[in-house]
């Protein structure tokens, strides 16, 4: 959005988005956290709300008639919107950002993407060929985390002073997710793990970065944990917390890339409900959940997902890493080498993405 404004200060952005986009001048119909849910069975309780919001998005597109539609990730929802536009004969150019992971599973989805969008912007350098064979114009634009973490100021003492955190403590970042459904599943496992870690590190102190939409629930969920902790908000504070922390326990996602960029050793975890765990175990087409591990094709970042997301497995691994600094240094050094693969050679990811969108607008 900022890079596009550099090209045209009068450009307007509207549709559906989250709090960070809204803070940058985005006109959002609703907060995307309402319908942000992952899984198979997990979607069912929110299905009526999702369909209602989808109808709202479609009505808004018909009314606004934007110059270009840029969809971002969330292929389950986005696919339905794009399919409806296609069926209606809409001539508005469609650009999608973040390719569905067809290399992991559902390889046939690449053909569907090519049928529904005009341009595809990918985060990973090896993704375009999966879609180009169906005639879709693709651009590797890189991952935004590369530039979001490019100019960080490492000042752990100031961070601790700001939040009243003891100067001498074992500070750990704890990230149970940003969706309501995630924190409901992940926090109980995290609390079990943290209680065990407290026995090994009596001076353990937790910082829990969150987002406004779920922060109250996060505070309530951790209220009975007998480990001192702070819930913080904001991207800048989040990165400051990572840099001040000696370790992090995180739900799988982009956060692993952020932690790597900040130099914070970590493990990642994730699970769904029982039924979804079983289904994904048998149908997922990749050995790894973590993007760093996928890029490396080996376990650089320890991951405990699906049926392995258990305190009895997570705790010993964290203890081993925290008690052996050479291992955590090796983890971050190697992970950062793979992180560099997510940066395009010529420009910043935001500038590259803006160039693609702008080139589509210029063709109108």
C-alpha positions as CSV (number, residue, x, y, z in Angstrom):
1,X,0.0,0.0,0.0
2,X,2.7,2.5,0.9
3,X,4.8,1.7,-2.2
4,X,1.7,2.2,-4.4
5,X,1.0,5.5,-2.7
6,X,4.5,6.6,-3.8
7,X,3.3,6.1,-7.4
8,X,0.0,7.8,-6.9
9,X,-0.8,9.7,-3.6
10,X,-4.5,9.6,-4.5
11,X,-4.9,5.9,-4.7
12,X,-7.5,4.4,-2.4
13,X,-7.6,0.9,-0.8
14,X,-10.8,-0.8,0.3
15,X,-12.2,-4.2,0.9
16,X,-11.4,-6.5,3.9
17,X,-8.3,-6.4,6.0
18,X,-6.8,-6.3,9.5
19,X,-5.8,-3.7,12.0
20,X,-2.3,-3.0,10.5
21,X,-3.8,-2.3,7.0
22,X,-6.6,-0.2,8.6
23,X,-4.0,1.9,10.4
24,X,-2.4,2.6,7.1
25,X,-5.6,4.1,5.6
26,X,-7.4,1.0,4.4
27,X,-11.2,1.2,4.3
28,X,-12.2,-2.2,5.7
29,X,-15.7,-3.6,5.6
30,X,-15.0,-5.6,8.7
31,X,-12.1,-6.8,10.7
32,X,-10.7,-9.9,9.0
33,X,-10.1,-11.6,12.4
34,X,-13.8,-12.4,12.4
35,X,-13.4,-15.0,9.8
36,X,-9.8,-15.9,10.3
37,X,-9.9,-19.6,11.0
38,X,-7.7,-22.6,9.9
39,X,-8.5,-26.2,9.6
40,X,-11.3,-28.4,8.1
41,X,-13.8,-29.2,10.8
42,X,-12.8,-25.9,12.5
43,X,-14.4,-23.9,9.7
44,X,-17.9,-25.3,10.2
45,X,-18.9,-23.2,13.2
46,X,-18.1,-20.0,11.3
47,X,-19.5,-21.1,8.0
48,X,-22.6,-18.9,8.1
49,X,-20.6,-15.8,9.1
50,X,-18.0,-16.5,6.4
51,X,-20.7,-16.8,3.7
52,X,-22.4,-13.6,5.0
53,X,-19.1,-11.7,4.8
54,X,-18.4,-13.2,1.4
55,X,-21.7,-11.8,0.1
56,X,-20.8,-8.4,1.7
57,X,-17.4,-8.4,-0.2
58,X,-19.1,-9.3,-3.5
59,X,-21.7,-6.5,-3.0
60,X,-18.9,-4.0,-2.2
61,X,-17.0,-5.0,-5.4
62,X,-20.1,-4.5,-7.5
63,X,-20.7,-1.1,-6.0
64,X,-17.2,0.3,-6.0
65,X,-16.1,-1.2,-9.3
66,X,-12.4,-0.9,-8.4
67,X,-9.6,-0.6,-11.0
68,X,-7.9,-3.7,-9.8
69,X,-8.7,-6.4,-7.2
70,X,-5.7,-7.6,-5.1
71,X,-6.4,-10.7,-3.0
72,X,-3.9,-11.8,-0.4
73,X,-3.4,-15.3,0.9
74,X,-6.6,-17.0,2.5
75,X,-7.2,-19.1,-0.7
76,X,-10.2,-20.9,0.8
77,X,-12.1,-17.6,1.0
78,X,-10.5,-15.8,-1.9
79,X,-11.1,-18.7,-4.3
80,X,-14.8,-18.4,-3.8
81,X,-14.8,-14.7,-4.4
82,X,-12.7,-15.0,-7.5
83,X,-14.9,-17.8,-8.8
84,X,-18.0,-15.7,-8.4
85,X,-16.4,-12.8,-10.2
86,X,-15.4,-15.1,-13.0
87,X,-18.9,-16.5,-13.3
88,X,-20.4,-13.0,-13.4
89,X,-18.1,-12.1,-16.2
90,X,-16.3,-9.4,-14.3
91,X,-13.6,-7.7,-16.3
92,X,-11.8,-6.1,-13.3
93,X,-8.2,-7.3,-13.4
94,X,-7.4,-9.8,-10.5
95,X,-4.0,-10.1,-8.9
96,X,-3.3,-12.6,-6.1
97,X,-0.5,-12.3,-3.6
98,X,0.9,-15.4,-1.8
99,X,0.6,-18.5,-4.0
100,X,-1.4,-21.5,-2.6
101,X,1.1,-24.1,-1.5
102,X,0.5,-26.5,-4.4
103,X,3.9,-28.0,-4.0
104,X,2.8,-29.2,-0.5
105,X,-0.6,-30.6,-1.4
106,X,-3.5,-30.2,-3.9
107,X,-1.2,-29.8,-6.9
108,X,-4.2,-29.5,-9.1
109,X,-5.1,-26.2,-7.5
110,X,-2.4,-24.5,-9.7
111,X,-4.7,-24.9,-12.7
112,X,-7.6,-23.4,-10.8
113,X,-5.5,-20.4,-9.8
114,X,-4.4,-19.8,-13.4
115,X,-8.1,-19.8,-14.5
116,X,-9.2,-17.3,-11.8
117,X,-6.5,-14.7,-11.6
118,X,-4.6,-12.6,-14.1
119,X,-1.3,-12.2,-12.2
120,X,0.2,-14.1,-9.3
121,X,2.8,-12.7,-6.9
122,X,4.8,-15.4,-5.1
123,X,6.7,-15.3,-1.8
124,X,9.0,-18.2,-2.8
125,X,11.5,-18.2,-5.7
126,X,10.6,-21.8,-6.8
127,X,6.8,-21.3,-7.0
128,X,6.3,-19.6,-10.4
129,X,6.9,-22.7,-12.6
130,X,4.0,-24.6,-10.9
131,X,1.6,-22.0,-12.3
132,X,3.4,-20.8,-15.4
133,X,2.9,-24.1,-17.1
134,X,-0.8,-23.2,-17.1
135,X,-0.1,-19.9,-18.8
136,X,-0.4,-17.7,-15.7
137,X,1.9,-14.7,-15.5
138,X,3.9,-15.0,-12.2
139,X,6.3,-12.7,-10.4
140,X,8.5,-13.7,-7.5
141,X,8.3,-10.6,-5.3
142,X,9.8,-11.9,-2.1
143,X,8.6,-12.0,1.5
144,X,7.6,-8.8,3.3
145,X,9.3,-9.9,6.5
146,X,12.6,-9.2,4.8
147,X,12.0,-5.5,4.8
148,X,9.8,-5.3,7.9
149,X,12.8,-6.5,10.0
150,X,15.5,-4.7,8.0
151,X,16.2,-1.7,10.3
152,X,15.6,-3.0,13.8
153,X,17.2,-1.4,16.8
154,X,18.5,-3.9,19.3
155,X,18.0,-2.3,22.7
156,X,16.8,-5.0,25.2
157,X,17.5,-2.8,28.2
158,X,15.1,-0.1,27.0
159,X,12.5,-2.7,26.3
160,X,12.7,-4.2,29.7
161,X,12.7,-0.8,31.4
162,X,9.5,0.2,29.5
163,X,7.6,-2.8,30.7
164,X,9.1,-3.1,34.2
165,X,10.8,-6.4,33.3
166,X,13.7,-7.3,35.7
167,X,17.1,-6.6,34.1
168,X,18.3,-10.1,35.2
169,X,15.8,-12.7,34.1
170,X,15.3,-15.4,31.5
171,X,13.1,-13.6,29.1
172,X,11.1,-15.7,26.6
173,X,8.7,-14.7,23.9
174,X,5.5,-16.7,23.8
175,X,3.3,-16.6,20.6
176,X,0.2,-18.8,20.7
177,X,-1.2,-17.4,17.4
178,X,-3.4,-14.5,16.2
179,X,-6.7,-16.3,15.6
180,X,-9.4,-17.0,18.2
181,X,-9.3,-20.7,17.2
182,X,-5.5,-20.9,17.5
183,X,-5.2,-19.5,21.0
184,X,-8.0,-21.8,22.2
185,X,-6.0,-24.8,21.0
186,X,-2.5,-23.7,21.7
187,X,-2.5,-21.9,25.0
188,X,-3.2,-25.0,27.1
189,X,-0.2,-26.8,25.6
190,X,1.9,-23.6,26.1
191,X,1.0,-23.3,29.7
192,X,1.9,-26.9,30.4
193,X,5.2,-26.3,28.8
194,X,5.9,-23.1,30.6
195,X,5.2,-24.5,34.0
196,X,7.8,-27.2,33.3
197,X,10.3,-24.6,32.1
198,X,9.8,-22.5,35.2
199,X,11.3,-25.4,37.2
200,X,14.5,-25.2,35.3
201,X,14.5,-21.4,35.0
202,X,13.1,-19.9,38.3
203,X,13.7,-16.4,36.9
204,X,11.6,-17.1,33.8
205,X,9.7,-14.1,32.5
206,X,7.3,-14.1,29.6
207,X,6.5,-11.5,27.0
208,X,3.4,-12.3,24.9
209,X,3.0,-10.3,21.7
210,X,-0.6,-10.2,20.5
211,X,-3.1,-8.3,18.4
212,X,-5.9,-6.1,19.6
213,X,-8.7,-8.4,18.4
214,X,-7.7,-11.2,20.7
215,X,-5.5,-9.6,23.4
216,X,-8.2,-9.6,26.1
217,X,-8.7,-13.4,25.6
218,X,-5.0,-14.0,25.7
219,X,-4.7,-12.0,29.0
220,X,-7.5,-14.0,30.5
221,X,-6.1,-17.3,29.3
222,X,-2.7,-16.7,30.9
223,X,-4.0,-15.0,34.1
224,X,-3.7,-18.2,36.2
225,X,-0.1,-19.0,35.0
226,X,2.3,-18.7,37.9
227,X,5.0,-17.2,35.7
228,X,5.4,-13.4,35.5
229,X,4.3,-12.1,32.0
230,X,3.3,-9.1,29.9
231,X,1.0,-9.0,26.9
232,X,2.1,-6.4,24.4
233,X,0.7,-5.0,21.2
234,X,2.1,-3.5,18.0
235,X,4.6,-4.7,15.4
236,X,7.5,-2.5,16.7
237,X,7.0,-3.8,20.2
238,X,6.8,-7.3,18.9
239,X,10.2,-7.1,17.3
240,X,11.7,-5.4,20.3
241,X,10.4,-8.2,22.4
242,X,12.0,-10.8,20.1
243,X,15.4,-9.1,20.2
244,X,15.3,-8.9,24.0
245,X,14.3,-12.6,24.4
246,X,16.7,-15.4,24.8
247,X,14.2,-17.9,23.3
248,X,10.7,-18.1,21.9
249,X,7.9,-20.6,21.9
250,X,5.6,-20.0,18.9
251,X,2.7,-21.3,16.9
252,X,3.7,-22.0,13.3
253,X,3.5,-19.2,10.8
254,X,5.2,-16.1,9.5
255,X,6.4,-15.5,13.1
256,X,9.2,-18.1,12.6
257,X,10.7,-15.9,9.8
258,X,10.4,-12.8,12.1
259,X,12.1,-14.6,14.9
260,X,14.9,-15.7,12.6
261,X,15.4,-12.2,11.3
262,X,15.5,-10.9,14.9
263,X,18.1,-13.6,15.8
264,X,15.8,-15.3,18.3
265,X,16.2,-19.1,18.7
266,X,12.8,-20.8,18.8
267,X,10.7,-23.9,18.3
268,X,7.4,-23.9,16.5
269,X,4.2,-25.8,17.3
270,X,0.8,-26.3,15.8
271,X,-2.3,-28.5,16.0
272,X,-5.9,-28.5,15.0
273,X,-8.8,-30.5,16.4
274,X,-8.5,-34.3,16.6
275,X,-10.3,-35.0,13.3
276,X,-8.3,-32.4,11.3
277,X,-5.0,-33.6,12.8
278,X,-5.8,-37.1,11.5
279,X,-6.8,-35.9,8.0
280,X,-3.8,-33.6,7.6
281,X,-1.4,-36.3,8.8
282,X,-2.4,-38.6,5.9
283,X,-2.9,-36.0,3.1
284,X,-0.2,-33.3,3.6
285,X,2.4,-33.6,0.9
286,X,5.4,-32.1,2.7
287,X,7.6,-33.3,5.6
288,X,7.8,-29.8,7.1
289,X,5.4,-27.2,8.4
290,X,8.0,-24.4,8.9
291,X,9.0,-22.4,5.9
292,X,12.7,-22.3,6.9
293,X,12.7,-26.1,7.1
294,X,11.0,-26.3,3.7
295,X,13.6,-24.1,2.2
296,X,16.4,-26.1,3.8
297,X,14.8,-29.4,3.2
298,X,15.7,-30.4,6.7
299,X,14.8,-29.6,10.3
300,X,16.6,-26.3,11.1
301,X,13.8,-25.1,13.4
302,X,12.4,-27.8,15.7
303,X,8.7,-28.2,15.0
304,X,6.0,-30.0,17.0
305,X,2.9,-30.2,14.9
306,X,-0.4,-32.2,14.8
307,X,-0.1,-35.2,17.1
308,X,3.5,-34.2,18.2
309,X,2.2,-30.9,19.7
310,X,2.6,-32.2,23.2
311,X,4.4,-30.7,26.3
312,X,6.3,-33.9,26.9
313,X,8.0,-33.5,23.5
314,X,8.3,-29.7,23.4
315,X,9.8,-29.1,26.9
316,X,12.9,-31.4,26.6
317,X,13.8,-29.9,23.2
318,X,13.5,-26.3,24.5
319,X,15.6,-27.2,27.6
320,X,18.3,-28.8,25.5
321,X,18.5,-25.7,23.3
322,X,18.4,-23.1,26.1
323,X,21.1,-25.0,28.0
324,X,23.4,-25.2,25.0
325,X,24.0,-21.7,23.5
326,X,26.2,-23.2,20.7
327,X,23.1,-25.0,19.4
328,X,20.9,-22.0,19.4
329,X,23.6,-19.9,17.6
330,X,23.9,-22.6,15.0
331,X,20.1,-22.7,14.5
332,X,19.9,-18.9,13.9
333,X,23.0,-18.8,11.7
334,X,21.7,-21.5,9.4
335,X,18.1,-20.2,9.4
336,X,19.2,-16.8,8.4
337,X,21.0,-18.2,5.3
338,X,17.7,-19.7,4.1
339,X,15.8,-16.5,5.0
340,X,17.9,-14.7,2.4
341,X,16.3,-16.8,-0.3
342,X,13.0,-14.9,0.3
343,X,14.5,-11.6,-1.0
344,X,14.3,-10.6,-4.7
345,X,17.7,-9.4,-6.0
346,X,16.7,-6.0,-7.4
347,X,14.2,-4.2,-5.1
348,X,12.4,-4.5,-1.8
349,X,9.4,-6.9,-1.7
350,X,6.9,-4.1,-1.3
351,X,8.3,-2.2,-4.2
352,X,8.3,-5.3,-6.4
353,X,4.7,-6.1,-5.5
354,X,3.7,-2.5,-6.2
355,X,5.4,-2.6,-9.6
356,X,3.3,-5.7,-10.5
357,X,0.0,-4.2,-9.4
358,X,0.8,-0.9,-11.0
359,X,1.7,-2.5,-14.3
360,X,-1.8,-4.1,-14.3
361,X,-3.4,-0.7,-13.6
362,X,-1.5,0.9,-16.4
363,X,-3.0,-1.7,-18.9
364,X,-6.5,-0.6,-18.1
